[in-house]
Amino acid sequence: MKVADNPAPRPARRDVTVASVMAPTPRLRRIVLEGPDLADIRSDRFDDHVKLLVPGTDVRRSYTIRHVDAQARQLTLDCVLHGHGPAAQWAASVRTGDRVTVFGPKPRHEPVAFAETRILFGDTTALPAMARCLETADRHSGRVHVYVALDDAGERQRDLKPLRPGDTLAWLDPDGMDDLGWVRLRHAARRHDWSAADITAWIATETSVARRLRAELIEEEALSRTQIKAAGYWRVGEADGGMRL
Ligand SMILES: Cc1cc2nc3c(=O)[nH]c(=O)nc-3n(C[C@H](O)[C@H](O)[C@H](O)COP(=O)(O)OP(=O)(O)OC[C@H]3O[C@@H](n4cnc5c(N)ncnc54)[C@H](O)[C@@H]3O)c2cc1C
């Protein structure tokens, strides 16, 4: 059997302690993890994630790195309390001092900076990545436009604002239809001005919605597949239903 010369390094295992738990909005827990295992953590990309090993189980779930500070040995996750799965239940009951294990993030060698206009579409599970993209605007010269479909208007994060003139953030409140944000995100995409010369789209939401939105951008806005990075972050009725599309 041929062995690869440079096998991909495994995501690091990090055993950490819960330093604090906050509730920025009713259905969100902001969990700060800390410990010596975070001394070498590095995350450059706004959508980097770790795998959280739910304590007492062998269940692993993906969570975006909302903030990282290797010097302070801290890592922040924003976990949606959607009410069903083991990870959401852990987040709902976690307390300062609890122990937990995370793996990652995967080392990535793609450039962090970007110059093109980026249009980000997502739901509350994508908000940590989208917020990070807005907040790290000093790392890239490209414009950022964010559309977030909320499942509850109370989930608006009032302190989250674009830092740079020209970047935008649009909260799409629920309108009574149980469509997982599909109709609102599609309307936002149709209203958006796609005429910028260099433009890409990033999509992260429920898997069927992400798939439909990607198809919409290809068919209606004439984007090519290479202009779109799309992922399902969860899937209705399925445990661990996230997938790269
Ligand atoms: C790369 C990546 C990054 C992610 N980042 C984040 C993040 O920063 N914050 C975050 O909260 N989530 C994030 N997610 C989504 C999160 O991993 C999933 O929601 C995951 O399914 C939660 O695990 P669980 O154990 O709570 O539920 P599971 O056991 O996976 O699912 C149990 C049930 O809950 C339902 N369910 C799962 N998620 C949701 C939801 N959001 N809303 C309604 N129903 C749901 C499923 O359909 C299933 O029926 C990310 C996913 C990916 C792939």
The ligand as an ORCA input file, in Angstrom:
! r2SCAN-3c Opt
* xyz 0 1
  C     -19.011     23.546      9.820
  C     -20.192     23.705     10.773
  C     -20.196     24.737     11.702
  C     -21.280     24.890     12.585
  N     -21.265     25.914     13.489
  C     -22.275     26.038     14.389
  C     -22.239     27.066     15.388
  O     -21.280     27.842     15.495
  N     -23.291     27.148     16.252
  C     -24.359     26.277     16.194
  O     -25.274     26.387     17.015
  N     -24.408     25.301     15.257
  C     -23.391     25.157     14.372
  N     -23.427     24.160     13.438
  C     -24.617     23.302     13.395
  C     -24.576     22.192     14.442
  O     -23.402     21.412     14.258
  C     -25.850     21.325     14.233
  O     -26.995     22.080     14.542
  C     -25.822     20.044     15.020
  O     -26.740     19.170     14.409
  C     -26.201     20.207     16.486
  O     -26.064     18.955     17.109
  P     -27.123     18.406     18.156
  O     -26.458     17.262     18.846
  O     -27.644     19.521     18.979
  O     -28.329     17.890     17.254
  P     -28.352     16.565     16.326
  O     -28.212     15.338     17.154
  O     -27.369     16.741     15.219
  O     -29.824     16.622     15.734
  C     -30.957     16.242     16.520
  C     -32.213     16.840     15.901
  O     -32.119     18.250     16.010
  C     -32.340     18.863     14.747
  N     -31.463     20.050     14.652
  C     -30.107     20.089     14.607
  N     -29.674     21.355     14.532
  C     -30.786     22.135     14.513
  C     -30.997     23.541     14.451
  N     -29.982     24.409     14.399
  N     -32.270     23.996     14.465
  C     -33.329     23.146     14.535
  N     -33.188     21.793     14.600
  C     -31.929     21.304     14.593
  C     -31.991     17.795     13.711
  O     -32.746     17.973     12.549
  C     -32.366     16.513     14.423
  O     -33.726     16.222     14.188
  C     -22.372     23.988     12.538
  C     -22.354     22.936     11.603
  C     -21.286     22.804     10.720
  C     -21.289     21.662      9.727
*
